[in-house]
């Protein structure tokens, strides 16, 4: 985990604009009356605890939820994830407040690092869908997008036997001469 964390931090520092995040950390440290280093250490600790909790709790949620459902569900992608400090409880609370969907109808939630996948009822009105695009969690827009269903099944591929090369000058043996008494 330490090597993964180091490489991820280096990647963020090299490739992303983090000026607004620096300002937030400075303001938070000043508000708490601690050093920026102590504030960064506390944030790292918080990140690691939340990340470990998500890894442990999400698989158990998938097992506990019933697979059969009478409501037709649609898969959506949200542009917020673990790096935006999103938790399952916060996400469900915002979706219930903003869209009016029943908390029991938010299914198969998979919070990834940069985004979140989830299933919501198919009967969502277009105006609610447009509203959810602009809703923010921790100053990040949900930017909800409907995913197309995949009908292709992957994994099993029928393999063909290699075709023998008959143009190599060799002739096929005559099958009538193979069986001799």
N, C-alpha and C positions, 0 to 999 in steps of 0.2 A: 504494500500500500504506500509506503514512504517513497519509493521510486516513482510510482505512478503519480503521486501527488506532486513531486518535484517537477516531473516532466510536464504535467498539466499546468502548473503555475508558470513555468518558463514559457510555455506555449501562449498563455494568456498575456503575459508581459510583452512578448515579442509581437503578437499579432492583433491585439485588441486595444481600443482606446479606453483606458481606465481612469481618465482624469476625473470624471464625475464620481467614480467609486472612491478615489483618493479623497475628494472633498467630503464625501459622506463619512468616511472613516475619521478624518480630521475633526469634523463637526461632532461625531459621536464621542470621540475621545475627549474633546473639550467639554461636552455636556456632562460626561460621567466623571470628569476630573482625573483621568488616567492618561498614561502615555499612549502614543499611537501604537507602539510595539505591544503593550499590554492589550489594547483594543484588538489588534490584529490577531494576537494569540487567542483571545477569547472567541473571535469570529471563526478561527480555524477549528477550535475545539467544538463550537456549535455546529459547524459544517460536518465534522467527522461524526458527531453523535447523530445528527439528522440523517446522514448518508447511511450509517450502520442501521439505524431504525428502519429506514425505507427498505433496505435490502432484506431485513429479517421479516418485516411485517407484510410486505406486498405478496410474497408467495403464499403465505398462510391465508390471506384474504381471497386469493384466487381459488384455493381449495375449498374454503368455507362457503362461497357463494354457489347457489344452485345454478346449474347449466340451463335447464329448461325454463323458458320464460314465455308468457302469453303475449307480451308486448313486442312488436317488431322493433329491433334496436338498430342504430346506425353508428358506425365508427367515426370518431372525430379526432383531429390533431389540434392541440393547443400549443402555442409558442412559448410556454413557460414550463420550467422543469426544476430539477434539483438545484441548479446553479442560481436560480432566482429565489431560493429558499421557500419553495412551495411544499406544503405537506398535504396529505390526503384530506385531513379535516378542514383545512383552510379552503382547499379547492371545492369540496362539497358544499361548504357553507356559502361561498360566493355564488356557485351555480344555483343553489336553492333560492338565495335572496334575489338574484338578478333575473333568472329565467322562470322561477316558479315550479321547476321540475321537482318531483318527489325525490327525497334523498335515496330511497330504495331503488329508484330507476336510474341511478348513476352506476353503471356496471363496468367490469373489466378495466379498471383504472391501472395504467402502467406509467408511472412517473419516471421518465428518463432524465439524463443530465440536462439536455437542452430543450426538451419538449415533453409533452404528455399525451398519451393515447387513452381514449375512453369511449364508452358507448352510452348514448342517450336515446330516448324514445324517438321514433321516426316522425311522430306527429308534431314536431317543433315548428311553430309558425315562423315565416320568413322575417318578420319584424323583430322577434326575439333573437333569432340567429344573427341578424345585423347588429343588434344591441350587444350581443356577447362578443363581437369582434372588437368593440371599443372598451369593454370592461377591463379594468386593471387590477392586478394583484401585485403587491410590493413594487409598485411603479412600473410594471411591465404589462403590456396589453396581452389579452388572451389570444387574439388573432385566430379565432376558431376556424377550422377548415374541415369540410366533409371529405372523408376518404372514400375512394371508390372501392367496392368489394372486389376481392380477388377470387376468381373462380378456378384458377389454375391450382392444381395440387402438385406440390413439389416433393422431391425425394426419390420416388420410384421412377426410373427411366428404363425403358426396355432397351436392352443392348443387342445390337446385331452381331452375328457371327462374322468374322473377317471373310471377305470374299476371296476365293483362291484366284490366283493370276493364271488364266488359261492361255494368255498370249505369250507366255515365256518360251514357247517352242516345244514344251512337253505336251504329249497327247494324253487324253484320259484313257485309262485302261478299259478294255472292253468288258462290260459286266457279265456278258454271257460266258466268258471263259473263267470267271472267278469260282464258280461252283463246279467242282470236278469230283466224280465218284471214284 
